[in-house]
Amino acid sequence: MSLLKYLMKEVGLSQRALARGLALSPATVNEIVNRDNWPKSLDRKELQSNIRKQLRDAGVGSNRVSALFRSPSTRKSKPAAAVATTQEETPMLLARQELFPETKRHFGLVRNPFGEVTGPEEVFLSADIRYVREAMFLTARKGGFIAVIGESGSGKSTLRKELVDRINREKQAVHIIEPYVLAMEDNDKTGKTLKAQHLAEAVLATVAPSEALKSSPEARFRQLHRVLRDSANAGASHCLIIEEAHGLPITTLKHLKRFLELEDGFRKLLSIILLGQPELKHKLSESNAQVREVVQRCEKIELRPMNGSLPEYIKFRFARVEADAEKIITADAIEALRSNLTGATSRSGVNDSVSLVYPLAVGNLVVAAMNLAANVGSPQVTPEIVNQV
């Protein structure tokens, strides 16, 4: 049921009565109401304005009427990953959405179910996400080199926070080393590059903060080797985590091999976890001769879309704020969400690269749909409301 049809039904405005008020034939109004098919011979904006007036005269509030015929201009342009994959219809992204106070009251919510994750109990774990989580934990504790690759909003930073929290929670003897990546770019023209020296400084500041970094490259790496070896002999492991790793210059990626070669016999002294967007996958391509030695040592793990676990994710998020998802959003509305966030050629697949069924995009779309549902007085989010966002 479209929003127009929903509002007409609510106030008892029949299609025949609307046709009389608009001086149109019932068949024309039927095409508008049921098929969103507008007559080409009439000015569409003027006709929409007249329909709004008819609804207001029938008793529909102005705020609810204003939600009709909204332009999709608030949506962002196609994401690069989707454009590169297909030239057919691709999913669109909404800007960040906030849950209005009126919406919270309408649905009886105390807080936004899709707000920022504030603790490990709020981290949703599908089978795919759990695999990535365990891979990161094992790498941090036992060593290795992995690159976790996912779209913006796919949950990479959440998994990083959960890893640090889990290590502290379980009292694991692991030093997590996180270089600052503010304004990091892969060249010095558009920002600041993260160099091997900066990584060495971050390691030393975390493991041996009282030591001053040696000035020459050779002395610096001897110092780094000694510090890590002494710490490992005391029972600690060390994990270097670099966020926004797609912004690393090729030179720094090549130098990661030297960090991996810091050993004490067979024991690796430093593990590495890179977190980045799909551009990182291209930089770590085996066809890229410049980083071939690094690529051979790196396991690439992709954070895949939640196509197969979307209903469970939405149910989980509402449960975190003690709400029943089934009372707020219908099952077919969830399917509409999936459809809106998935490219036309991939709606039947779970692993399609053009799907944007990731936590951030899902949360923004659900929140926008809830705000719209509250605005028009709908007790639930329906497919028609989702498609109007």
URNORPE-V491450 format. One record per pair of residues at least 4 apart in sequence whose ideal C-beta (glycine too) atoms are under 6 Angstrom apart, sorted by the first residue. I is the first residue (numbers start at 1). GAP is how many residues later the second one is. Records with the same first field share a line. If there is no record, write none. Layout:
BEGIN
I=GAP, GAP
END
This chain:
BEGIN
1=4, 5, 383
2=382
3=65, 373, 381, 385
4=29
5=28
7=48, 53
8=5
11=47, 48, 49
13=4, 5, 45
15=14, 15, 18
16=10
18=11, 36
19=5, 7, 10
21=33
22=28
24=4, 5
28=11
29=4
30=4
31=4, 6
38=6
42=5
48=21
52=13
55=5, 10
56=4, 9
60=4, 5
64=311, 312, 313
67=305, 308, 309
75=17, 19
76=17
78=4, 5, 12
81=197
82=8, 261, 272
85=268, 269
86=257, 259, 268
88=256, 257
89=255
90=253, 264
91=250, 251, 252, 265
93=268
94=270, 271, 274
97=267, 270, 271
99=4, 13, 268
100=271
102=272
103=267, 268, 271
104=5
106=268
107=221
109=212, 214
111=210
113=204, 205, 208
114=203, 249, 253
117=5, 41
120=42, 45
122=198
123=39
124=189, 192
125=4, 5
126=183
128=176
132=16, 169, 171
133=26
135=166
136=27, 137
138=4
139=5, 7, 132, 134
140=34, 99
141=33, 96
143=125, 128
144=127
145=115, 127, 152, 153
146=127, 153, 155
147=127, 137, 151, 153
148=8, 127, 153
149=127, 131, 132, 153
150=4, 6, 153
151=207
152=125
153=205, 207, 208
154=149, 204
155=4, 204
156=119
162=4
164=12
165=4
166=4
167=5, 7
173=62, 63
174=63, 65
175=31, 32, 61, 63
176=63
177=25, 26, 29, 63
178=63
179=19, 20, 23
181=62, 63
183=8, 9
184=10, 60, 63
185=5, 6, 62
186=61, 63
188=5
193=56
194=4, 58
195=57
196=59
200=20, 24
201=12
203=4, 21
204=4, 7, 9
205=4
207=20, 24
208=19
214=5, 6, 9
225=37
228=10, 34, 41
229=35
231=5
232=37
238=32
239=32
240=30, 32
241=32
242=32
243=32
245=29, 30, 31, 35
246=30, 31, 33, 34
248=4, 5
250=40
253=38, 41
254=37
256=38
257=36, 37
259=11
262=7, 8
263=5
264=5
276=4
284=11
286=9
291=4
294=4
304=47
305=50, 52
306=4, 7, 51
307=43, 48, 50
308=42
309=4
310=28, 47
311=23
314=11, 20
315=10
318=5, 7
325=4
329=4, 52
330=50, 52
332=51
333=48, 49, 50, 53
336=47, 50, 51
337=28, 49
338=4, 19
339=8
341=15, 16, 20
342=4, 5, 13
343=11
346=6, 8, 9
356=5
368=21
369=12, 16, 17, 20
370=11
372=13, 17
373=5, 8, 12
381=4
END
